[in-house]
């Protein structure tokens, strides 16, 4: 009796301590509640998802948690909370290591691409769609492949590559038609209509949009039919049939408002107001546009906000209110800058998340290797112990004594090894933090100047506007003062645009640290002849008078000639920018020498040389002795990556009393060189 009571008590405790996992049917009930919450608003759906994740943490499997988190990320994308969406997706990527299901990674790459597309980062979006496309090919179903192709087509649509987008949409539509998937057919027809609209084929676009609307209305896809109405409205505007356009845009707005999709109703409302301007119906237009701008702010719709400001500028121009047009133009510029800043923030957040994932994946791989090594060592130790025990009984007490000594030494060695591993891990962590600090501080320092000028210019323009408003309100504004103000405003806006361009250009150049190298095709060439010919052209293109001396062996190799020339050109640029600051007579020696399966290229100038402190960091990104003079400090880092990862060679610096001396070691034969080089740059 006592034993039975104890058994029942243990069973009760175990059931409460370890609740049963959810079945798929129970999990679908949770998802149904989240979908119900999403019908009210995406924010309500996010809150509901977080509640279920917390409440049923122990009952949800890893796969079920990831699927709920994917839904949360999708709702965050809908609310334009891209930072949170990227963070949620990164969490899913880390958890996906525990699940051997390709659909999990497929969803990760597809959702990440969707977030990047929403922010206009189309190149990164295409990279992620390519990864999802590779996974779709492994899942033994055409549906995932066609869905991914449709997503890629949408990115091409944003990039105005309408013919490429059309081919992807056509395959998606035909596949949906063969499978009898009505909702996907309607999506395919809608997308084909948008592609033809972009090509200026408005009648064809009209036909596709009507077919899409017909399928959606017949099958009660009510909310999705709003997209067909919206596109029909835009097409009728292009065809000049404004009354038909107004009808369809009105339907789109009504459907979306009835579906509580207020943010999605902003776009057709702007198009409807555009028709009012075309029909010269100015009554209440400014009030409606200001309401749209306020609504865009509430829902973080930066693109729609810019479109509304642009339309408001046109409205003030049409009613000849130039002062209000000018004021609104400033707000339009600020809105665009805000949108660009949001893009940059999301790009940095995405790269930071990817870097964090890569570091953690590497740590996991390292721990796995260490565990495997520990198991091997443990097994070896057990076998060794068995042999020693047998030997102890055979040889006797003397052998037993030596075994004791060996065991003691093994313990000491194990402790030493553990200490070394701990020290190594600390050094690796310190090195990673140092690299991250260098990267972030370098980017921040470079971007600070142009962005600071943009902010300063905007502030100055705001002060000038206040002065003009004061003169205008006092009725003391003269034509000369207005002309001076307009000239100064143009200069400030030009300064803002130039420095925004500089910031964008710097960001593009920063991408060179991790982007793929633009390598030339590998070919056979005589290295001495190539250097002689191309260095002559380089000497003609630079402003300084430099004496080149190219000597050595005539060696034929199979490699990437254009990459090699870019490295030599970078070294020449470094000599011109840093080495020849005081020399009146400037000389560069390049020597080619055969060394077995390799060719040695020695580059030496007679400049001021490189200090020993600088030599320690010369190949680091963002390190330059002229950081404040327009140099980013990426030249030698790019040269290093080109030699190591494209040419599969080595580059080193040899200290000299006078001048700088670099030595390049490049393999000669195809067997010594990787024809498809590893393009992951070291940072």
C-alpha positions as CSV (number, residue, x, y, z in Angstrom):
1,X,0.0,0.0,0.0
2,X,2.8,2.4,0.9
3,X,4.6,1.6,-2.3
4,X,1.5,2.3,-4.4
5,X,1.0,5.7,-2.7
6,X,4.6,6.6,-3.4
7,X,4.2,5.6,-7.0
8,X,1.1,7.8,-7.4
9,X,2.8,10.8,-5.8
10,X,5.9,10.4,-8.1
11,X,3.6,10.2,-11.1
12,X,1.7,13.3,-10.1
13,X,4.9,15.3,-9.5
14,X,6.4,14.2,-12.8
15,X,3.2,15.2,-14.8
16,X,3.3,18.7,-13.2
17,X,7.0,19.1,-13.6
18,X,7.1,17.9,-17.2
19,X,3.9,18.9,-19.0
20,X,3.0,17.0,-22.1
21,X,4.2,18.5,-25.5
22,X,1.6,20.0,-27.8
23,X,0.2,17.9,-30.6
24,X,0.0,19.4,-34.1
25,X,-3.8,19.9,-33.7
26,X,-3.3,21.8,-30.4
27,X,-0.6,23.9,-32.0
28,X,-2.9,24.8,-34.9
29,X,-5.5,26.0,-32.3
30,X,-2.9,28.4,-31.0
31,X,-2.1,29.7,-34.5
32,X,-5.8,30.2,-35.1
33,X,-6.1,32.5,-32.1
34,X,-3.0,34.4,-33.4
35,X,-4.7,34.8,-36.8
36,X,-7.8,36.0,-35.1
37,X,-5.8,38.6,-33.3
38,X,-4.1,39.7,-36.5
39,X,-7.5,40.5,-38.0
40,X,-7.7,43.3,-35.4
41,X,-4.1,44.6,-35.9
42,X,-0.5,43.3,-36.4
43,X,0.4,44.8,-33.0
44,X,-2.3,42.7,-31.3
45,X,-1.0,39.6,-33.1
46,X,2.6,40.3,-31.9
47,X,1.3,40.7,-28.3
48,X,-0.7,37.4,-28.5
49,X,2.3,35.5,-30.0
50,X,4.6,36.7,-27.1
51,X,1.9,35.7,-24.6
52,X,1.7,32.1,-26.0
53,X,5.5,31.8,-26.3
54,X,5.8,32.7,-22.6
55,X,2.9,30.7,-21.3
56,X,3.6,27.4,-23.1
57,X,7.4,27.6,-23.2
58,X,7.9,24.0,-21.9
59,X,5.1,22.5,-24.0
60,X,6.1,23.9,-27.4
61,X,8.7,22.0,-29.4
62,X,11.6,23.9,-30.9
63,X,10.1,23.7,-34.4
64,X,6.7,25.0,-33.1
65,X,8.5,27.9,-31.3
66,X,10.3,28.8,-34.5
67,X,7.1,28.8,-36.5
68,X,5.4,31.2,-34.0
69,X,8.5,33.4,-34.1
70,X,8.3,33.5,-37.9
71,X,4.7,34.7,-37.6
72,X,5.8,37.4,-35.1
73,X,8.6,38.5,-37.5
74,X,6.0,38.8,-40.3
75,X,3.7,41.0,-38.2
76,X,6.7,43.2,-37.2
77,X,7.5,43.6,-40.9
78,X,3.9,44.6,-41.5
79,X,4.3,47.3,-38.9
80,X,7.6,48.4,-40.4
81,X,9.4,47.6,-37.2
82,X,12.4,46.2,-39.2
83,X,14.9,46.3,-36.3
84,X,12.7,44.0,-34.2
85,X,12.0,41.8,-37.2
86,X,15.7,41.3,-38.0
87,X,16.3,40.5,-34.3
88,X,13.5,37.9,-34.2
89,X,14.7,36.3,-37.4
90,X,18.2,36.0,-36.0
91,X,16.8,34.2,-33.0
92,X,15.0,31.8,-35.3
93,X,18.3,31.2,-37.2
94,X,20.1,30.2,-34.0
95,X,17.3,27.9,-33.0
96,X,17.1,26.2,-36.4
97,X,20.4,24.4,-35.7
98,X,18.4,22.1,-33.5
99,X,15.8,21.2,-36.3
100,X,16.7,19.2,-39.4
101,X,13.9,20.6,-41.5
102,X,14.8,22.6,-44.7
103,X,11.4,24.4,-44.6
104,X,12.6,26.2,-41.4
105,X,15.6,27.7,-43.1
106,X,13.6,28.4,-46.3
107,X,11.2,30.5,-44.3
108,X,14.1,32.3,-42.6
109,X,15.6,33.4,-45.9
110,X,12.2,34.3,-47.4
111,X,11.1,36.5,-44.5
112,X,14.5,38.1,-44.3
113,X,14.4,39.0,-47.9
114,X,10.8,40.3,-47.5
115,X,12.0,42.7,-44.7
116,X,15.0,43.9,-46.8
117,X,12.7,44.4,-49.8
118,X,10.3,46.5,-47.7
119,X,13.2,48.8,-46.8
120,X,14.5,49.1,-50.4
121,X,17.6,46.9,-49.8
122,X,17.0,45.0,-53.0
123,X,20.5,43.5,-53.6
124,X,20.6,41.9,-50.1
125,X,17.0,40.7,-50.6
126,X,18.0,38.9,-53.8
127,X,20.9,37.2,-52.0
128,X,18.5,35.8,-49.4
129,X,15.9,34.8,-52.0
130,X,18.7,32.9,-53.8
131,X,19.5,31.0,-50.6
132,X,15.8,30.1,-50.2
133,X,15.7,29.1,-53.8
134,X,18.5,26.6,-53.2
135,X,16.7,25.1,-50.3
136,X,13.4,25.0,-52.3
137,X,15.2,22.8,-54.8
138,X,15.9,20.3,-52.1
139,X,12.3,20.0,-50.8
140,X,11.0,17.9,-53.6
141,X,8.1,20.2,-54.5
142,X,7.7,22.7,-57.3
143,X,5.4,24.9,-55.2
144,X,8.2,26.3,-53.1
145,X,10.3,26.9,-56.2
146,X,7.6,28.8,-58.0
147,X,6.8,30.8,-54.8
148,X,10.4,31.9,-54.5
149,X,10.6,32.8,-58.2
150,X,7.5,35.0,-57.6
151,X,9.3,36.7,-54.7
152,X,12.4,37.3,-56.9
153,X,10.1,38.7,-59.6
154,X,8.7,41.2,-57.1
155,X,12.3,42.4,-56.3
156,X,13.0,42.8,-60.0
157,X,9.7,44.8,-60.2
158,X,11.1,47.2,-57.6
159,X,14.3,47.5,-59.5
160,X,12.4,48.4,-62.7
161,X,13.6,45.2,-64.5
162,X,10.2,44.5,-65.8
163,X,11.0,42.0,-68.5
164,X,13.0,39.8,-66.0
165,X,10.1,40.1,-63.5
166,X,7.6,39.1,-66.2
167,X,9.3,35.8,-67.0
168,X,9.3,34.8,-63.2
169,X,5.6,35.8,-62.8
170,X,4.7,33.8,-65.9
171,X,6.2,30.6,-64.5
172,X,4.5,31.2,-61.2
173,X,1.1,31.7,-62.8
174,X,1.4,28.7,-65.1
175,X,2.3,26.4,-62.2
176,X,-0.6,27.7,-60.1
177,X,-2.9,27.2,-63.1
178,X,-1.8,23.6,-63.5
179,X,-2.4,22.9,-59.8
180,X,-5.7,24.7,-59.8
181,X,-4.6,27.1,-57.0
182,X,-7.0,30.0,-57.5
183,X,-5.5,32.4,-55.0
184,X,-2.0,31.9,-56.4
185,X,-3.4,32.3,-60.0
186,X,-4.9,35.7,-58.9
187,X,-1.5,36.8,-57.5
188,X,0.3,35.7,-60.7
189,X,-2.1,37.7,-62.9
190,X,-1.9,40.7,-60.6
191,X,1.9,40.6,-60.8
192,X,1.9,40.2,-64.6
193,X,-0.3,43.3,-64.8
194,X,2.2,45.3,-62.7
195,X,5.1,44.1,-65.0
196,X,3.3,45.2,-68.1
197,X,2.3,48.5,-66.5
198,X,6.0,49.1,-65.8
199,X,6.8,48.4,-69.5
200,X,4.1,51.0,-70.5
201,X,1.8,48.3,-72.0
202,X,-1.3,49.7,-70.2
203,X,-4.0,47.8,-72.2
204,X,-2.3,44.5,-71.5
205,X,-1.9,45.4,-67.8
206,X,-5.6,46.3,-67.7
207,X,-6.5,42.8,-69.0
208,X,-4.4,41.0,-66.5
209,X,-5.7,43.1,-63.5
210,X,-9.3,42.5,-64.6
211,X,-8.7,38.7,-64.8
212,X,-7.1,38.8,-61.3
213,X,-10.0,40.8,-59.9
214,X,-12.6,38.4,-61.4
215,X,-10.9,35.4,-59.7
216,X,-10.7,37.1,-56.4
217,X,-14.3,38.3,-56.4
218,X,-15.7,35.0,-57.5
219,X,-13.9,33.2,-54.7
220,X,-14.5,35.9,-52.1
221,X,-10.8,36.8,-51.7
222,X,-12.1,40.1,-50.5
223,X,-9.1,41.7,-49.0
224,X,-6.8,40.6,-51.8
225,X,-9.2,42.0,-54.3
226,X,-8.2,45.5,-53.0
227,X,-4.8,45.1,-54.6
228,X,-6.5,44.4,-58.0
229,X,-8.7,47.5,-57.5
230,X,-5.7,49.6,-56.6
231,X,-3.7,48.5,-59.7
232,X,-6.8,49.0,-61.9
233,X,-7.0,52.5,-60.5
234,X,-3.4,53.3,-61.3
235,X,-3.8,51.8,-64.8
236,X,-6.9,53.8,-65.6
237,X,-5.0,57.0,-64.5
238,X,-2.3,56.1,-67.0
239,X,-4.9,55.6,-69.7
240,X,-6.6,59.0,-68.8
241,X,-9.9,57.4,-67.7
242,X,-10.1,59.2,-64.4
243,X,-13.7,58.4,-63.4
244,X,-13.1,54.6,-63.7
245,X,-9.9,55.1,-61.8
246,X,-11.7,56.9,-59.0
247,X,-14.3,54.0,-58.7
248,X,-11.6,51.3,-58.3
249,X,-9.5,53.3,-55.9
250,X,-12.6,54.0,-53.8
251,X,-13.3,50.2,-53.7
252,X,-9.7,49.5,-52.6
253,X,-9.9,52.1,-49.8
254,X,-13.2,50.8,-48.6
255,X,-12.1,47.1,-48.5
256,X,-8.9,47.9,-46.6
257,X,-10.6,50.1,-44.1
258,X,-13.3,47.4,-43.5
259,X,-10.4,44.9,-43.0
260,X,-8.8,47.3,-40.4
261,X,-5.8,47.7,-42.7
262,X,-5.6,51.4,-42.3
263,X,-1.9,51.6,-43.3
264,X,-2.6,49.8,-46.6
265,X,-5.3,52.3,-47.4
266,X,-2.8,55.2,-47.6
267,X,-1.5,54.3,-51.0
268,X,-4.8,54.3,-52.9
269,X,-5.9,57.4,-51.0
270,X,-2.8,59.3,-52.4
271,X,-3.6,58.1,-55.9
272,X,-7.2,59.4,-55.5
273,X,-5.9,62.8,-54.4
274,X,-3.6,62.8,-57.4
275,X,-6.7,62.5,-59.6
276,X,-8.3,65.5,-57.8
277,X,-5.2,67.6,-58.8
278,X,-5.4,66.3,-62.4
279,X,-9.1,67.4,-62.5
280,X,-8.2,70.7,-60.8
281,X,-10.5,70.0,-57.9
282,X,-8.5,71.7,-55.1
283,X,-11.2,71.9,-52.5
284,X,-10.0,70.3,-49.2
285,X,-6.9,68.7,-50.9
286,X,-4.4,70.2,-48.5
287,X,-6.4,69.0,-45.5
288,X,-6.7,65.5,-46.8
289,X,-3.0,65.3,-47.7
290,X,-2.0,66.6,-44.2
291,X,-4.2,63.9,-42.7
292,X,-2.4,61.2,-44.9
293,X,1.0,62.5,-43.8
294,X,-0.1,62.2,-40.1
295,X,-1.5,58.7,-40.8
296,X,1.8,57.7,-42.5
297,X,3.7,58.9,-39.4
298,X,1.4,56.8,-37.1
299,X,2.0,53.7,-39.1
300,X,5.7,54.4,-40.0
301,X,5.0,54.4,-43.8
302,X,8.0,56.6,-44.8
303,X,7.6,56.1,-48.6
304,X,3.9,57.0,-48.6
305,X,4.8,60.0,-46.4
306,X,7.3,61.2,-49.0
307,X,4.7,60.7,-51.8
308,X,2.1,62.7,-49.9
309,X,4.6,65.6,-49.4
310,X,5.4,65.5,-53.1
311,X,1.8,65.8,-54.0
312,X,1.3,68.6,-51.5
313,X,4.1,70.5,-53.1
314,X,2.4,70.1,-56.5
315,X,-0.9,71.3,-55.0
316,X,0.7,74.5,-53.6
317,X,2.4,75.1,-56.9
318,X,-0.9,74.7,-58.8
319,X,-2.7,77.2,-56.5
320,X,0.4,79.5,-56.8
321,X,1.2,79.5,-53.1
322,X,5.0,79.4,-53.6
323,X,5.8,80.0,-50.0
324,X,3.9,77.0,-48.8
325,X,5.3,75.0,-51.7
326,X,8.8,75.9,-50.5
327,X,8.1,75.1,-46.9
328,X,6.6,71.7,-47.9
329,X,9.7,71.0,-50.1
330,X,11.9,71.3,-47.0
331,X,9.6,68.8,-45.2
332,X,9.8,66.5,-48.3
333,X,13.6,66.6,-48.2
334,X,13.6,65.8,-44.5
335,X,11.2,62.9,-45.1
336,X,13.4,61.4,-47.8
337,X,16.5,61.8,-45.5
338,X,14.6,60.0,-42.8
339,X,13.8,57.2,-45.2
340,X,17.4,56.9,-46.3
341,X,18.6,56.9,-42.7
342,X,16.1,54.1,-41.9
343,X,17.5,52.1,-44.8
344,X,21.1,52.6,-43.5
345,X,20.1,51.6,-40.0
346,X,18.4,48.4,-41.2
347,X,21.5,47.6,-43.3
348,X,23.8,48.0,-40.4
349,X,21.4,46.0,-38.1
350,X,21.2,43.2,-40.7
351,X,25.0,43.0,-41.1
352,X,25.5,43.1,-37.3
353,X,22.9,40.3,-36.8
354,X,24.6,38.2,-39.6
355,X,28.0,38.8,-38.0
356,X,26.7,37.8,-34.6
357,X,25.2,34.6,-36.1
358,X,28.5,33.7,-37.8
359,X,30.4,34.2,-34.6
360,X,28.0,32.0,-32.6
361,X,27.9,29.3,-35.3
362,X,31.7,29.2,-35.3
363,X,31.7,28.9,-31.5
364,X,29.2,26.1,-31.7
365,X,31.4,24.3,-34.3
366,X,34.4,24.8,-32.1
367,X,32.6,23.4,-29.0
368,X,31.5,20.4,-31.1
369,X,35.0,19.7,-32.1
370,X,36.2,20.0,-28.6
371,X,33.6,17.6,-27.3
372,X,34.5,15.1,-30.0
373,X,38.2,15.4,-29.1
374,X,37.3,15.0,-25.4
375,X,35.4,11.8,-26.2
376,X,38.3,10.4,-28.2
377,X,40.7,11.3,-25.4
378,X,38.4,9.7,-22.8
379,X,38.1,6.5,-24.9
380,X,41.9,6.4,-25.3
381,X,42.4,6.9,-21.6
382,X,40.0,4.0,-20.8
383,X,41.8,1.7,-23.2
384,X,45.1,2.7,-21.8
385,X,43.9,2.1,-18.3
386,X,42.8,-1.4,-19.2
387,X,46.2,-2.2,-20.7
388,X,47.9,-0.9,-17.7
389,X,45.8,-2.9,-15.3
390,X,46.6,-6.1,-17.2
391,X,50.3,-5.2,-17.2
392,X,50.1,-4.4,-13.5
393,X,48.9,-8.0,-12.7
394,X,51.6,-9.5,-15.0
395,X,54.6,-7.4,-14.1
396,X,53.7,-6.8,-10.5
397,X,54.1,-4.0,-8.1
398,X,56.9,-2.3,-10.0
399,X,54.7,-1.8,-13.1
400,X,51.9,-0.6,-10.8
401,X,54.2,2.1,-9.4
402,X,55.0,3.4,-12.9
403,X,51.3,3.4,-13.9
404,X,50.6,5.6,-10.9
405,X,53.2,8.1,-12.0
406,X,52.0,8.2,-15.6
407,X,48.4,8.8,-14.4
408,X,49.6,11.7,-12.2
409,X,51.4,13.2,-15.2
410,X,48.3,12.8,-17.4
411,X,46.3,14.7,-14.9
412,X,48.8,17.5,-14.8
413,X,48.9,17.6,-18.6
414,X,45.1,17.7,-18.8
415,X,45.1,20.7,-16.4
416,X,47.7,22.4,-18.5
417,X,45.7,21.7,-21.7
418,X,42.5,23.1,-20.1
419,X,44.4,26.2,-19.0
420,X,45.8,26.7,-22.5
421,X,42.3,26.3,-24.0
422,X,40.8,28.8,-21.6
423,X,43.6,31.3,-22.4
424,X,43.1,30.7,-26.2
425,X,39.4,31.4,-25.9
426,X,40.0,34.6,-24.0
427,X,42.5,35.8,-26.7
428,X,40.0,35.0,-29.5
429,X,37.2,36.9,-27.7
430,X,39.6,39.9,-27.2
431,X,40.6,39.8,-30.9
432,X,37.0,39.6,-32.1
433,X,36.0,42.6,-29.9
434,X,39.1,44.6,-31.2
435,X,38.1,43.8,-34.8
436,X,34.5,44.9,-34.2
437,X,35.6,48.1,-32.5
438,X,37.9,49.0,-35.4
439,X,35.1,48.4,-37.9
440,X,32.4,50.3,-36.1
441,X,34.6,53.3,-35.1
442,X,36.0,53.5,-38.7
443,X,32.6,53.6,-40.2
444,X,31.3,56.1,-37.6
445,X,34.3,58.4,-38.2
446,X,33.9,58.4,-41.9
447,X,30.1,58.9,-41.9
448,X,30.2,61.6,-39.3
449,X,31.4,64.4,-41.5
450,X,28.9,64.1,-44.5
451,X,26.0,63.5,-42.1
452,X,27.1,66.3,-39.9
453,X,27.1,68.6,-42.9
454,X,23.6,67.4,-43.9
455,X,22.3,68.2,-40.4
456,X,24.1,71.6,-40.4
457,X,22.7,72.5,-43.8
458,X,19.2,71.6,-42.8
459,X,19.5,73.7,-39.6
460,X,20.8,76.7,-41.6
461,X,18.0,76.4,-44.1
462,X,15.5,76.2,-41.2
463,X,16.9,79.5,-39.8
464,X,16.7,81.2,-43.2
465,X,13.1,80.0,-43.5
466,X,12.3,81.6,-40.2
467,X,13.8,84.9,-41.3
468,X,11.9,84.8,-44.6
469,X,8.6,84.0,-42.8
470,X,9.2,86.9,-40.4
471,X,9.9,89.3,-43.3
472,X,6.9,88.0,-45.2
473,X,4.6,88.3,-42.1
474,X,5.8,91.9,-41.6
475,X,5.3,92.6,-45.4
476,X,8.9,93.8,-45.7
477,X,10.2,91.0,-47.9
478,X,11.8,92.4,-51.0
479,X,12.4,90.7,-54.3
480,X,16.2,90.9,-53.7
481,X,15.9,89.3,-50.3
482,X,13.7,86.5,-51.8
483,X,16.2,86.0,-54.6
484,X,19.1,85.8,-52.2
485,X,17.1,83.3,-50.0
486,X,16.3,81.1,-53.0
487,X,20.0,81.1,-54.1
488,X,21.1,80.2,-50.6
489,X,18.4,77.6,-50.2
490,X,19.5,76.0,-53.5
491,X,23.1,76.0,-52.3
492,X,22.1,74.4,-49.0
493,X,20.0,71.8,-50.7
494,X,22.8,71.0,-53.1
495,X,25.2,70.7,-50.1
496,X,22.7,68.3,-48.5
497,X,22.3,66.3,-51.7
498,X,26.1,66.1,-52.2
499,X,26.9,65.0,-48.7
500,X,24.0,62.5,-48.7
501,X,25.6,61.2,-51.9
502,X,29.0,61.1,-50.2
503,X,27.5,59.1,-47.3
504,X,25.9,56.7,-49.7
505,X,29.2,56.4,-51.6
506,X,31.1,55.7,-48.4
507,X,28.6,53.0,-47.5
508,X,29.1,51.4,-50.9
509,X,32.8,51.5,-50.4
510,X,32.5,50.0,-46.9
511,X,30.7,47.1,-48.6
512,X,34.0,46.3,-50.3
513,X,35.2,44.8,-47.0
514,X,32.7,41.9,-47.2
515,X,31.5,42.0,-50.8
516,X,32.6,39.6,-53.5
517,X,35.8,40.6,-55.4
518,X,35.2,41.5,-59.0
519,X,37.8,39.1,-60.4
520,X,38.8,38.8,-64.0
521,X,38.9,35.5,-65.9
522,X,42.0,33.4,-65.3
523,X,44.4,33.1,-68.3
524,X,47.9,32.4,-69.3
525,X,50.1,35.5,-69.6
526,X,53.8,36.6,-69.4
527,X,54.0,38.5,-66.1
528,X,57.0,40.7,-67.0
529,X,55.5,41.8,-70.3
530,X,52.1,42.5,-68.6
531,X,53.7,44.7,-65.9
532,X,55.9,46.6,-68.4
533,X,52.9,47.4,-70.6
534,X,50.4,48.3,-67.9
535,X,52.7,50.2,-65.7
536,X,53.5,52.4,-68.7
537,X,49.8,53.2,-69.0
538,X,49.5,53.8,-65.2
539,X,52.5,56.2,-65.3
540,X,50.7,58.2,-68.1
541,X,47.5,58.5,-66.0
542,X,49.1,59.8,-62.7
543,X,49.9,63.4,-62.2
544,X,53.4,62.9,-60.7
545,X,56.6,62.4,-62.7
546,X,57.8,58.9,-61.6
547,X,60.6,56.9,-63.1
548,X,59.6,53.2,-63.4
549,X,62.1,50.3,-63.6
550,X,60.6,46.9,-64.4
551,X,63.2,44.1,-64.6
552,X,63.6,40.3,-64.0
553,X,62.7,37.0,-65.5
554,X,60.2,36.4,-68.3
555,X,57.8,34.0,-66.5
556,X,54.5,32.7,-67.9
557,X,51.8,31.9,-65.3
558,X,48.1,31.0,-65.2
559,X,46.3,33.5,-63.0
560,X,44.1,36.6,-62.9
561,X,46.0,39.4,-64.7
562,X,43.5,42.2,-64.0
563,X,43.5,41.5,-60.2
564,X,47.3,41.5,-60.2
565,X,47.4,44.8,-62.0
566,X,44.9,46.3,-59.5
567,X,47.2,45.2,-56.6
568,X,50.3,46.8,-58.3
569,X,48.2,50.0,-59.1
570,X,47.2,50.2,-55.4
571,X,50.8,50.0,-54.3
572,X,51.7,52.8,-56.8
573,X,48.8,54.9,-55.4
574,X,50.1,54.3,-51.9
575,X,53.6,55.4,-53.0
576,X,52.1,58.6,-54.6
577,X,49.9,59.4,-51.7
578,X,52.2,58.6,-48.8
579,X,55.7,57.9,-49.9
580,X,56.6,60.7,-52.3
581,X,55.6,63.6,-50.1
582,X,59.1,65.1,-50.0
583,X,61.1,63.5,-52.8
584,X,61.9,65.5,-55.9
585,X,63.2,62.5,-57.7
586,X,60.6,59.7,-57.6
587,X,61.6,56.1,-58.5
588,X,59.8,52.8,-58.4
589,X,61.5,49.4,-59.0
590,X,59.5,46.2,-59.8
591,X,61.5,43.0,-60.1
592,X,60.1,39.6,-61.3
593,X,61.8,36.4,-60.3
594,X,61.0,32.8,-60.8
595,X,61.1,30.7,-57.6
596,X,60.1,27.0,-58.3
597,X,56.3,26.7,-58.6
598,X,56.0,30.4,-57.6
599,X,56.9,33.8,-59.0
600,X,58.2,36.5,-56.7
601,X,57.3,40.2,-57.5
602,X,59.4,42.7,-55.5
603,X,57.9,46.3,-55.4
604,X,60.2,49.0,-54.0
605,X,60.1,52.8,-54.1
606,X,62.5,55.5,-52.8
607,X,59.9,57.3,-50.7
608,X,59.9,58.1,-47.0
609,X,59.2,54.5,-46.1
610,X,56.7,53.1,-43.5
611,X,57.3,53.4,-39.7
612,X,57.4,50.2,-37.6
613,X,54.2,51.2,-35.8
614,X,52.4,51.6,-39.1
615,X,53.7,48.3,-40.4
616,X,51.8,46.4,-37.7
617,X,48.4,47.7,-38.9
618,X,49.0,48.5,-42.6
619,X,46.8,45.7,-43.8
620,X,43.9,46.4,-41.3
621,X,40.7,48.0,-42.7
622,X,40.2,51.7,-42.0
623,X,43.9,52.2,-40.9
624,X,45.5,55.1,-42.6
625,X,47.9,57.9,-41.6
626,X,45.7,60.4,-43.5
627,X,42.3,59.5,-42.0
628,X,41.2,63.1,-41.9
629,X,42.2,63.9,-45.5
630,X,39.7,61.8,-47.4
631,X,41.4,58.4,-47.2
632,X,39.3,55.5,-45.9
633,X,42.3,53.2,-45.1
634,X,40.9,50.3,-47.3
635,X,43.6,50.2,-50.0
636,X,46.1,47.8,-48.6
637,X,43.4,45.7,-47.0
638,X,41.8,45.2,-50.4
639,X,45.2,44.5,-51.9
640,X,45.9,41.9,-49.2
641,X,42.5,40.2,-49.8
642,X,43.1,40.2,-53.6
643,X,46.5,38.5,-53.3
644,X,45.5,36.0,-50.7
645,X,41.9,35.1,-51.8
646,X,42.0,35.6,-55.5
647,X,45.6,34.9,-56.5
648,X,46.0,32.4,-53.8
649,X,49.4,33.9,-53.0
650,X,51.1,35.9,-50.2
651,X,52.0,39.5,-49.7
652,X,54.5,40.8,-47.1
653,X,56.4,43.9,-46.3
654,X,60.1,44.0,-45.8
655,X,61.4,46.9,-43.6
656,X,63.9,49.3,-45.2
657,X,65.8,52.3,-44.0
658,X,64.6,54.3,-47.0
659,X,61.6,53.6,-49.1
660,X,58.9,50.9,-49.0
661,X,59.4,47.3,-50.1
662,X,56.5,44.8,-50.7
663,X,57.0,41.2,-51.8
664,X,54.3,39.3,-53.7
665,X,54.4,35.5,-54.0
666,X,52.0,34.1,-56.6
667,X,51.7,30.4,-57.8
668,X,52.5,29.7,-61.5
669,X,50.4,26.7,-62.5
670,X,46.7,25.9,-62.5
671,X,47.3,23.1,-60.0
672,X,48.7,25.7,-57.6
673,X,45.7,28.1,-57.9
674,X,42.0,27.8,-57.2
675,X,40.2,28.8,-60.4
676,X,37.0,29.7,-58.3
677,X,38.6,31.5,-55.4
678,X,37.2,31.9,-52.0
679,X,35.6,35.3,-52.0
680,X,35.1,35.8,-48.3
681,X,37.3,38.7,-47.3
682,X,39.1,38.9,-44.1
683,X,38.2,41.9,-42.0
